[in-house]
Amino acid sequence: MFVLVLVPCFLLDERSNGTEPILRATKHGRLSLVLTKYLALLTVICISVLSFSAVTFVIFGLEFGGYSSLSNFIQVFEEYAYCPYIVSVGEYLLLSLAIKILALFAIGSLLLTVSLLFKNHALTYLVGLVIGGGNFIFYFIDYLDINHPARLLNLFTMMDTEVCFFRYYAINLLGQCVDYLPAILLFLGVLLAVTAVCTTILYCRMPG
C-alpha cells in the first residue's frame, strides 16, 4: 500500500507545483532526474522491507525462544522438508529479502509508467488499487489452488517467499516447464526493465 501512496508523488508533484518546466530544461537533466527518482524509490523500498522483515524476525525469535544457526539447511525444518533447493537459513533470508524488494520495485516502476501515461494522481491511485486489489483477491480465492497461474504469478504469492521453498513448483512457459523461483525472477526482471525504459522515454521526450 505504501508503494501505491508514494509513487504518484515521485513524478507528478513537479507537474502540480509548477517546477516541471525547470526540471525538464535539458535532456540530460531529465534523464538524471528519472534515475534519481528510481534510486530514491529503491531506497525507500529497501528500508521498508528491511524494517518489516526485522520486526518479523524479532517476533519469530521471541515466539520460538531463539533462532537456528544461519548455516543450517532449511530442510531441517519440517515445513521445508520437501524444498527442492539446497540453501542455508542465511541464504534463504537473503533470497527472501531480494525477491520482496524486486517485486515491490517492479510494481513501483509499473506505477511510475502509469502515472506518466495518465498524468493524474487519482487515476494512478485507481490503477494501483485495481492491480493491488486484483492480486489480493486472486491470492485469497479458495477455489484457486497454488498451482493455478493466477496464484503462482501473483504479487502477494511472489512476496510470500515461503511458497518458493515449501516444495517444487513449476510454470508452463510456452510449453516448457520452468522452475517457479527462476520464473518469477525472470517475470519481475522483465517487468522492471520494460517499465523503466517506458518511464524514461515518457519523461525524457521533448514536449509535443
Secondary structure, 3 states (H helix, E strand, C coil): CHHHHHHHHHHHHHHHHCCHHHHCCCHHHHHHHHHHHHHHHHHHHHHHHHHHHHHHHHHHHHHHCCCCCCCCEHHHCHHHCCCCCCCEHHHHHHHHHHHHHHHHHHHHHHHHHHHHHHCCHHHHHHHHHHHHHHHHHHHHCCCCCCCCHHHHCCHHHHHCCHHHHHCCCEEEECCEEEEHHHHHHHHHHHHHHHHHHHHHHHHHCCCC
